[in-house]
Amino acid sequence: MARIYLDHAATTPVDPRVVKAMIPYLTGNFGNPSSIYQEGRAAKKAVEESREKVAEILGAADAREIIFTGSGSEANNLAIAEVAWAYRKRGNHIITSAIEHHAVLETCKALEKHGFTVTYLPVDEYGLVAPEAVREAITDRTILVSLMYANNEVGTIQPIVEISKTLQEKRVLFHTDAVQTVGSIPLHLKELGVDLLSLSAHKFYGPKGTGALYVKKGTRLHRLIHGGAQERRLRAGTENVAGIVGMAKALELAVAGLEETVPRLVELRDYFISQLVSRIDHVKLNGHPTRRLPGNINVSFEFVEGESILLNLDRKGVAASSGSACTSGSLDPSHVLLAMGLSHETAHGSLRLTLGKENTKEQLDYVLGILEETITRLREISPLYLGQTAERRI
């Protein structure tokens, strides 16, 4: 069997139709969008048409509310840090959660060094932030709340709409990191009620190195990159024309396919989880059982190390992860799982499988067989498991 890719939360393959849309801007139509001659005007037209397409698909009121960035992380930095500095005279308090992506957490920590205060809200055992906890954390110095729409590790979807209503009443700006959500589930800005929203093309079969930030009209931002006048003077630098065109095309295709893709992935996800817990003991599903992204499967196997599981899967032709791709080199257990109450030992035995549109039931059955064999073998040499079974016999 050919290699099986089950890490779509880390990145997705670029759709061939997206590549086709990008190629002209990598070859013949190579102009700089800031140039006034014909080649430059053609490139500028492609950028602005892509901006309009992204705005329309997301439900933005104005295409100028879309700011193109180099990644989802950059969009998060622009949203948090530059809003903080723009509203510094109004207040210095930011609210986020303990399970955010490091692009959010590290930005908040950097701001703390400059006199801002940050509240890191706890989550429940499923990774959910309580709307009432957000409300209670707001002070007269609160200027921004940043909460991810869906978690990149466990897939839990937050009650964004409910939280946004509270923040509108309090007149506090609301940013959501929707990098894992855009292109995965239906989304419309008017219904969400957020002021800023981050997305990244390579999470929905678009090119890497291209992201965007939705900024609701009237929201103030400081510059992220100084230089030219690109992107409303917020992000200087020549635009990645091919990447922007590719992102717009990828978003168009992803959203058009949601009606077919979502039910299929939910069915595969639930099938895999039910088979896994029935065939292997001491398995814990991480994240909300139903309020989760369609293709997200995150489980912990007690008494074994997640890294050993990954290496065995890789040897058998399966690509998976134990958490966020941005922390794959770390030996520390997932901050998300720890915040949800898992012990260090259980968190270390975590496995994240994230499904994509090319995955099949046959592939998942193959992976189930590998996991059953792998977990059994690893537990046979695990002193923790042997000690547990010895206690049971006593």
Wavefront OBJ file of the C-alpha trace (Angstrom):
o trace
v 0.000 0.000 0.000
v 1.231 3.512 -0.839
v 2.105 5.818 2.031
v -0.871 7.095 3.998
v -0.909 10.742 5.012
v -2.859 11.470 8.205
v -1.484 14.846 9.296
v -3.671 17.332 7.448
v -3.782 19.648 10.483
v -0.048 20.198 9.954
v -0.376 20.874 6.236
v -2.257 19.675 3.188
v -1.083 18.814 -0.333
v -1.705 21.574 -2.844
v -4.731 20.832 -5.007
v -3.698 20.425 -8.680
v -6.367 22.963 -9.653
v -4.724 25.457 -7.311
v -1.332 24.816 -8.883
v -2.861 25.421 -12.311
v -4.237 28.778 -11.155
v -0.851 29.796 -9.714
v 1.431 28.837 -12.613
v 0.747 31.904 -14.807
v 1.929 34.157 -11.963
v 5.102 32.134 -11.521
v 5.985 32.353 -15.204
v 4.624 34.877 -17.716
v 2.623 37.182 -15.436
v 5.495 37.930 -13.060
v 4.999 41.660 -12.628
v 5.284 43.605 -9.380
v 1.799 44.770 -8.284
v 3.209 48.162 -7.304
v 4.465 48.897 -10.821
v 2.317 51.119 -13.032
v 3.156 49.524 -16.382
v 1.134 46.699 -17.943
v 2.815 43.757 -16.184
v 2.407 45.448 -12.813
v -1.225 46.300 -13.456
v -1.970 42.673 -14.383
v -0.400 41.448 -11.138
v -2.292 44.075 -9.122
v -5.551 43.026 -10.762
v -4.913 39.390 -9.782
v -4.246 40.369 -6.170
v -7.354 42.531 -5.883
v -9.599 39.978 -7.580
v -8.317 37.372 -5.130
v -8.993 39.752 -2.237
v -12.557 40.226 -3.437
v -13.022 36.463 -3.790
v -11.739 35.742 -0.264
v -13.892 38.532 1.169
v -16.997 37.254 -0.594
v -16.469 33.643 0.491
v -15.889 34.601 4.141
v -18.749 37.074 4.168
v -16.723 40.248 4.722
v -18.575 43.488 4.076
v -15.682 44.996 2.112
v -12.740 43.467 0.262
v -10.456 45.982 1.988
v -11.124 44.115 5.232
v -8.856 41.307 3.969
v -5.128 41.777 4.641
v -2.796 39.248 3.001
v 0.049 37.919 5.149
v 2.855 35.388 4.851
v 1.245 32.828 7.189
v -1.391 32.197 9.822
v 1.211 32.928 12.505
v 1.903 36.319 10.966
v -1.823 37.032 10.837
v -2.086 36.192 14.553
v 0.851 38.470 15.363
v -0.668 41.307 13.356
v -4.053 40.861 15.026
v -2.827 40.690 18.622
v 0.311 42.789 18.885
v -0.738 45.570 16.540
v -4.233 45.873 18.026
v -2.638 46.006 21.477
v -0.376 48.896 20.524
v -3.136 50.700 18.618
v -5.463 50.620 21.651
v -2.789 51.074 24.340
v -4.294 54.356 25.561
v -7.662 52.676 26.156
v -6.288 49.728 28.132
v -3.557 47.117 28.486
v -5.449 43.899 29.273
v -5.755 40.947 26.884
v -7.670 37.719 27.395
v -6.775 34.430 25.727
v -6.829 30.738 26.692
v -4.280 28.210 27.911
v -4.654 26.044 24.793
v -3.946 28.568 22.042
v -1.433 28.006 19.268
v 2.066 29.220 20.131
v 1.681 32.008 17.563
v -0.876 33.497 19.955
v 0.696 32.503 23.284
v 4.178 33.729 22.395
v 2.806 37.024 21.081
v 0.939 37.552 24.341
v 4.049 36.708 26.383
v 6.063 39.214 24.363
v 3.473 41.912 25.085
v 3.661 41.155 28.803
v 7.292 42.282 28.709
v 6.072 45.689 27.531
v 3.557 46.345 30.295
v 0.491 44.533 28.985
v -1.336 42.096 31.248
v -2.736 38.818 29.920
v -5.345 36.477 31.390
v -4.922 32.863 30.248
v -8.327 31.254 30.721
v -8.516 27.592 31.730
v -10.469 25.000 29.760
v -12.552 22.016 30.818
v -11.694 18.353 30.227
v -12.838 18.665 26.590
v -10.787 21.774 25.863
v -13.735 24.168 25.935
v -13.571 27.742 27.174
v -16.643 28.730 29.205
v -18.327 31.904 27.875
v -19.043 32.992 31.451
v -15.308 32.731 32.224
v -14.634 35.204 29.420
v -17.262 37.575 30.756
v -15.893 37.374 34.313
v -12.335 38.049 33.128
v -13.216 41.341 31.420
v -12.106 44.505 33.199
v -12.344 48.184 32.314
v -8.797 47.832 30.887
v -9.597 44.909 28.562
v -8.988 45.777 24.902
v -8.853 42.391 23.177
v -9.922 38.764 23.514
v -8.157 36.195 21.311
v -9.581 32.659 21.255
v -9.041 30.028 18.586
v -12.118 28.860 16.702
v -11.028 25.216 16.827
v -8.001 23.696 18.502
v -5.234 22.471 16.230
v -4.393 19.482 18.432
v -7.659 18.065 19.773
v -10.096 19.649 17.313
v -12.503 21.059 19.916
v -14.683 23.824 18.450
v -15.195 26.804 20.759
v -18.536 28.613 21.336
v -17.328 31.601 19.334
v -20.769 33.031 18.529
v -21.876 32.988 22.161
v -18.627 34.596 23.308
v -18.786 37.261 20.594
v -22.187 38.446 21.812
v -20.746 39.065 25.268
v -17.823 40.998 23.844
v -20.039 43.151 21.640
v -21.993 44.157 24.742
v -18.754 45.028 26.528
v -17.265 46.751 23.452
v -14.148 44.573 23.564
v -12.435 43.546 20.316
v -12.535 39.848 19.452
v -9.901 37.976 17.426
v -10.205 34.313 16.511
v -7.443 32.119 15.140
v -9.465 30.202 12.545
v -6.476 28.613 10.810
v -7.797 25.087 11.476
v -11.411 26.026 10.785
v -11.512 27.918 7.501
v -12.138 25.397 4.731
v -12.981 22.639 7.239
v -16.468 23.646 8.398
v -18.990 26.263 7.209
v -18.100 29.771 8.378
v -19.613 33.207 7.824
v -18.194 36.363 9.386
v -21.550 38.046 9.924
v -22.749 35.097 12.016
v -19.510 34.836 14.000
v -19.471 38.478 15.065
v -15.679 38.703 15.360
v -13.526 41.752 14.648
v -10.442 39.895 13.426
v -9.958 36.406 11.993
v -6.765 34.607 10.904
v -6.466 31.965 8.189
v -3.718 30.092 6.356
v -3.838 28.704 2.811
v -1.857 25.520 3.357
v -4.475 24.171 5.759
v -7.074 23.908 2.955
v -5.017 22.590 0.011
v -3.454 25.921 -0.860
v 0.210 26.994 -0.958
v 2.441 27.435 2.077
v 3.672 30.930 2.875
v 0.304 32.614 2.316
v -2.210 33.678 4.932
v -4.724 36.415 5.591
v -6.254 38.447 8.361
v -9.821 39.714 8.280
v -9.993 43.125 9.957
v -13.481 44.513 10.487
v -13.901 48.049 9.209
v -13.171 50.555 11.954
v -10.676 48.342 13.813
v -7.356 50.119 14.312
v -3.996 48.415 13.808
v -0.380 49.500 14.044
v 1.980 48.506 11.255
v 3.517 45.051 11.457
v 6.191 45.564 8.769
v 7.483 49.037 7.915
v 8.367 50.014 4.374
v 6.054 50.354 1.386
v 2.326 51.023 1.239
v 1.217 47.446 0.547
v -1.771 45.935 2.407
v -3.166 49.241 3.649
v 0.311 50.181 4.889
v 0.109 47.417 7.514
v 2.481 44.926 5.903
v 5.179 46.306 3.640
v 6.765 44.079 1.013
v 6.024 42.927 -2.518
v 2.932 40.747 -2.527
v 3.197 36.993 -3.122
v 0.951 37.173 -6.168
v 1.004 33.469 -7.051
v 0.401 32.492 -3.420
v -2.493 34.924 -3.058
v -4.118 33.681 -6.253
v -3.599 30.106 -5.048
v -5.141 30.810 -1.660
v -8.259 32.348 -3.188
v -8.678 29.374 -5.526
v -8.064 26.869 -2.723
v -10.621 28.574 -0.483
v -13.166 28.611 -3.289
v -12.699 24.871 -3.884
v -12.674 23.950 -0.191
v -15.872 25.818 0.637
v -17.637 24.498 -2.472
v -16.823 20.946 -1.372
v -17.854 21.220 2.290
v -21.320 19.750 1.799
v -19.747 16.531 0.545
v -16.497 16.515 2.533
v -17.733 17.204 6.074
v -20.198 14.263 6.400
v -17.665 11.868 4.864
v -14.876 12.888 7.229
v -17.174 12.772 10.261
v -18.196 9.238 9.310
v -14.571 8.130 8.885
v -13.520 9.874 12.098
v -16.244 8.283 14.205
v -15.653 4.868 12.637
v -11.957 4.990 13.467
v -12.530 6.133 17.056
v -15.151 3.451 17.746
v -12.944 0.721 16.274
v -9.900 1.938 18.179
v -11.497 1.960 21.629
v -13.098 -1.442 21.031
v -9.850 -3.094 19.901
v -7.325 -1.507 22.275
v -7.743 -0.962 26.006
v -6.583 2.041 28.034
v -7.287 4.505 25.213
v -8.565 8.008 25.930
v -10.202 10.263 23.342
v -8.935 13.817 23.754
v -11.213 16.720 22.940
v -14.967 16.984 22.721
v -16.624 13.781 21.422
v -18.915 15.588 18.962
v -18.062 19.307 19.045
v -14.828 18.756 17.108
v -13.402 19.252 13.641
v -14.631 16.653 11.118
v -11.255 15.053 10.472
v -9.629 15.309 13.903
v -8.743 12.211 15.950
v -6.628 12.756 19.059
v -6.140 9.889 21.489
v -3.805 8.954 24.316
v -2.541 5.425 24.850
v -1.626 4.805 28.465
v 1.734 3.211 29.361
v 3.453 3.999 26.030
v 5.328 6.918 24.457
v 3.766 8.757 21.538
v 7.122 9.135 19.790
v 7.552 5.353 19.633
v 4.089 5.019 18.117
v 4.906 7.640 15.466
v 8.172 5.957 14.497
v 6.430 2.605 14.104
v 3.679 4.158 12.003
v 6.239 5.915 9.818
v 8.108 2.648 9.247
v 4.837 1.088 8.115
v 4.100 3.946 5.698
v 1.844 6.175 7.804
v 2.455 9.890 8.489
v 0.881 11.124 11.726
v 1.797 13.399 14.645
v 1.562 13.662 18.401
v 0.422 17.281 18.417
v 1.139 20.629 16.782
v 3.649 20.581 13.927
v 5.183 23.760 15.378
v 6.295 21.876 18.522
v 7.229 18.531 16.944
v 10.861 18.947 18.006
v 9.975 19.405 21.676
v 10.179 16.610 24.237
v 7.675 18.357 26.507
v 4.109 17.015 26.636
v 1.408 19.008 24.876
v 0.428 22.183 26.712
v -3.079 21.632 25.349
v -3.463 18.186 26.890
v -1.965 19.319 30.195
v -4.402 22.242 30.317
v -7.227 19.745 29.802
v -6.144 17.857 32.912
v -4.157 14.949 31.490
v -1.144 13.723 33.442
v 2.320 14.111 31.930
v 2.511 10.353 31.377
v -0.822 10.145 29.569
v -0.106 13.270 27.506
v 3.200 11.752 26.391
v 1.273 8.832 24.890
v -0.845 10.996 22.592
v -1.414 10.504 18.875
v -3.064 12.942 16.465
v -4.495 11.681 13.187
v -6.102 14.332 10.996
v -7.982 13.177 7.936
v -8.168 14.729 4.503
v -10.288 14.358 1.404
v -8.077 11.613 -0.079
v -8.260 9.281 2.946
v -10.378 6.104 2.788
v -11.860 3.510 5.142
v -9.424 0.943 3.725
v -6.509 3.128 4.799
v -7.934 3.554 8.283
v -8.411 -0.205 8.670
v -4.753 -0.653 7.767
v -3.740 1.923 10.405
v -5.939 0.262 13.022
v -4.117 -3.008 12.446
v -0.732 -1.325 12.823
v -1.780 0.434 16.020
v -3.189 -2.727 17.567
v 0.070 -4.545 16.902
v 2.294 -1.602 17.879
v 0.570 -0.772 21.167
v 0.586 -4.428 22.219
v 4.313 -4.732 21.516
v 5.236 -1.461 23.224
v 3.248 -2.323 26.317
v 4.992 -5.689 26.583
v 8.232 -3.802 27.254
v 6.703 -0.953 29.280
v 7.478 -1.130 33.018
v 4.444 1.080 33.665
v 2.115 -1.358 31.919
v 3.758 -4.427 33.455
v 3.443 -2.861 36.889
v -0.211 -2.078 36.263
v -0.997 -5.650 35.198
v 0.920 -7.022 38.185
v -1.207 -4.901 40.540
v -4.310 -6.212 38.831
v -3.219 -9.823 39.454
v -2.568 -9.100 43.143
l 1 2 3 4 5 6 7 8 9 10 11 12 13 14 15 16 17 18 19 20 21 22 23 24 25 26 27 28 29 30 31 32 33 34 35 36 37 38 39 40 41 42 43 44 45 46 47 48 49 50 51 52 53 54 55 56 57 58 59 60 61 62 63 64 65 66 67 68 69 70 71 72 73 74 75 76 77 78 79 80 81 82 83 84 85 86 87 88 89 90 91 92 93 94 95 96 97 98 99 100 101 102 103 104 105 106 107 108 109 110 111 112 113 114 115 116 117 118 119 120 121 122 123 124 125 126 127 128 129 130 131 132 133 134 135 136 137 138 139 140 141 142 143 144 145 146 147 148 149 150 151 152 153 154 155 156 157 158 159 160 161 162 163 164 165 166 167 168 169 170 171 172 173 174 175 176 177 178 179 180 181 182 183 184 185 186 187 188 189 190 191 192 193 194 195 196 197 198 199 200 201 202 203 204 205 206 207 208 209 210 211 212 213 214 215 216 217 218 219 220 221 222 223 224 225 226 227 228 229 230 231 232 233 234 235 236 237 238 239 240 241 242 243 244 245 246 247 248 249 250 251 252 253 254 255 256 257 258 259 260 261 262 263 264 265 266 267 268 269 270 271 272 273 274 275 276 277 278 279 280 281 282 283 284 285 286 287 288 289 290 291 292 293 294 295 296 297 298 299 300 301 302 303 304 305 306 307 308 309 310 311 312 313 314 315 316 317 318 319 320 321 322 323 324 325 326 327 328 329 330 331 332 333 334 335 336 337 338 339 340 341 342 343 344 345 346 347 348 349 350 351 352 353 354 355 356 357 358 359 360 361 362 363 364 365 366 367 368 369 370 371 372 373 374 375 376 377 378 379 380 381 382 383 384 385 386 387 388 389 390 391 392 393 394
